[in-house]
Amino acid sequence: MFRLWGKIWTDNHMMKDTVICNDTDDTRTHKIFQSLEEICYLWDLSKPIWLDNNIMDFKRHDKTRFTSDNFIETIDFDYLEIEVIEE
């Protein structure tokens, strides 16, 4: 089972969090994108843009942060963090 933990942070406080489970036979990359899309839909956010530093962080740590630089629209939080917690 694949599980992705999404968290919204403001002033070093976790404001929201959710865990998305994905049991499909898709590739790991597809599971990550589908889970992130589900998190964004749940919290009514636009999908963030993956920048090079996000890709590098995710490859190294299975975790990355999306700040205001990653969103086209303005956001009312400091960052969205995603982390793989189970594969």
GIZIVEN-V856495 format. One record per backbone hydrogen bond with DSSP energy under -0.5 kcal/mol. CO is the residue of the C=O (numbers start at 1). NH is the residue of the N-H. If there is no record, write none. Layout:
co->CO nh->NH
co->CO nh->NH
//
This chain:
co->2 nh->22
co->3 nh->85
co->3 nh->86
co->4 nh->6
co->4 nh->20
co->5 nh->83
co->6 nh->18
co->7 nh->81
co->8 nh->15
co->8 nh->16
co->9 nh->78
co->9 nh->79
co->10 nh->13
co->13 nh->10
co->13 nh->15
co->16 nh->8
co->18 nh->6
co->19 nh->21
co->20 nh->4
co->22 nh->2
co->27 nh->31
co->28 nh->32
co->29 nh->33
co->30 nh->34
co->31 nh->35
co->32 nh->36
co->33 nh->37
co->34 nh->38
co->35 nh->39
co->36 nh->40
co->37 nh->41
co->38 nh->42
co->39 nh->43
co->40 nh->45
co->41 nh->44
co->49 nh->51
co->51 nh->55
co->52 nh->56
co->53 nh->57
co->54 nh->58
co->55 nh->59
co->56 nh->60
co->57 nh->61
co->57 nh->63
co->58 nh->62
co->62 nh->84
co->64 nh->82
co->65 nh->67
co->66 nh->80
co->67 nh->70
co->68 nh->71
co->70 nh->49
co->79 nh->9
co->79 nh->81
co->80 nh->66
co->81 nh->7
co->82 nh->64
co->83 nh->5
co->83 nh->85
co->86 nh->3
//
